[in-house]
Amino acid sequence: MMAAMERFQIVIIGAGAAGEAAAHYARSRGVTTAIIDRELFGGSCPFWACMPSKALLHAASVHHAGGDYPWPKASDFRDWMISREHIDWPDDSSHVRSLTDAGATVIRGTARFAGPHEVTVSTDDGDRDLQADAVVLAVGSHSRLPDLPGLAEVDAWTNREGTTTRDLPESLVILGGGPTGVELSQVYARYGVPTTVVHPHRYINERDHPRSSQLLARALERDGVRICLDRRAERVERGDGHAARVVLDDGSSIDAHAILIAIGREVPLRDLNLESIGVEVNDGRVANEQLKIADGVWVAGDIAGPELHTHQAHYEGEMAVRLALGDAVSPDLRAMPRATYTDPETASVGLLVEQAQEQGVDAVELTADLATSAKGYVSQSEGHVTIVVDRARRVLVGAFMAGPGVSEAIHEAVLAVKTETSIDVLADTIHAFPTVARVLGSLFIQASREL
């Protein structure tokens, strides 16, 4: 006998940051909601990415400063953070309980479209057929593995192993110098692991401001990280006495006991049967500016882009539900904060001056050296604060920082970019002394007077 089709106002595929936000918001509006995930409810951030990496960065910082934080203690703290104490697989029951307490129907299984407004979920107990007024796709992403000869013959790490290993490797090579690569390189180097980062660009973290990238590179090298720029891995071989040998495109090679792949992310779209709702997949992206890809289908989080951040996913998860319910809203992603939680931190929002000029903006850049500021003197810190101003409209269009606490200080600039606050109003705003925000305020004053 065929099981009856279950009906919901909203079905959410994926229970990471975007999916959880969507489900909780939908339930706050009294909407009948089902949320599906085939693995961990909560997604990558609490178990494999944001939380474990920041826990390890904290431990490594204390250890580096001479504090009592040896690796076993750091590993235990990380395990506590990701709910994996004395077990091998994280416990996601708190995420499930939060969703069920909110009134959502939680389904563990693999979802695919069966047609417009219909979703089939394969579970351990058989298929469940769901009908939905609206579907929110929030499937997240996973580490992209390169087509590198020999890589399949070694047990390469992704961010999962990099953030959850209980044993330090004897040596480590990281392919990719973006946020994941640089953060984990600092963790392992500060725990005494010989660590090399291979990055195919001129700067590490190349999407950040060059000043931030150069400062971060110097800091990592002081911690013992070897950085190989403008080079790519060509193949992987078995090494003498090592787990592997990575051969680079300049003919040099690096021996290491572990290889961590951090070259980017992919969105798992292949098994969703998007063709059944008339959606073609191009370059792993399917969204438009209104987060809608088909009749009754919205996207949120990594699948929607334009970047890959937990805070973006949360925003888009709620926004997708609002759009599905017919609210007169539109996503505003112009002021997306970005942060790298290394020591020193880097943070940014908006456009580099070159990007602004390419878009036809009459943009100018102003920079202050953090090291020679009061904040730099009292904290013995290097860094910079850089702003990008539209001279014609006298508004901020970008800000870039590196130094202590900049992941917090960036948010004044985020609000200024979003609201297009006049540079004169920003200059007339009082900033506490001595802070990074005060350095930012001094640039607002300079811009107001000179431009």
Buried (B, 14 or more C-beta within 10 A) or exposed (E): EEEEEBBBBBBBBBBBBBBBBBBBBBBEEEBBBBBBBBBBBBBBBBBBBBBBBBBBBBBBBBBBEEEEBEBEEBBBBBBEBBBBEEEEEBBBEEBBEBBEEBBBBBBBBBBBBBEBBBBBBBBEEEEBBBBBBBBBBBBBBBBBBBEBEBBEEBEBBBBBBBBBBEEBBEBBBBBBBBBBBBBBBBBBBBBEBBBBBBBBBEBBBBEBBBBBBBBBBEBBEEBBBBBBBEBBBBBBBEBEEBBBBBBBEEEEBBBBBBBBBBBBBEBBBEEBBBEBBEBEBEEBBBBEEEBBBBEBBBBBBBBBBEEBBBBBBBBBBBBBBBBBBEEEEEBEBEBBBBBBBBBBBBBBBBBBBEBBBEEEBEBBBBBBBBBEBEBBEEBEBBBBBBBBBBBEEBBBBBBBBBBBBBBBBBBBBBBBBBEBBBBBBBBEBEBEEBBBBBBBBBBBBBBBEEB
